[in-house]
Amino acid sequence: MAIALERRVDALVSDVQAIQKELILSKMQQNKRSRRNQDIWDSLSQKVATSWDSVTAVDEIASQREKQW
């Protein structure tokens, strides 16, 4: 009976370890996707920044908030 319990515990431990590995791999994939998306946004922000003329973002926002009647 003790041997059967040991086998069950060993099976449970190996199952838990497998689940932990899957969780770690899943987190790594999510991190890669997040980093890739961040890189895309960074490159887009650089493109937008280079397309702007000498007007700073603060000046642009201020001019948009000013009421022009």
Secondary structure as UniProt FT lines:
FT   HELIX           2..51
FT   HELIX           57..65
//
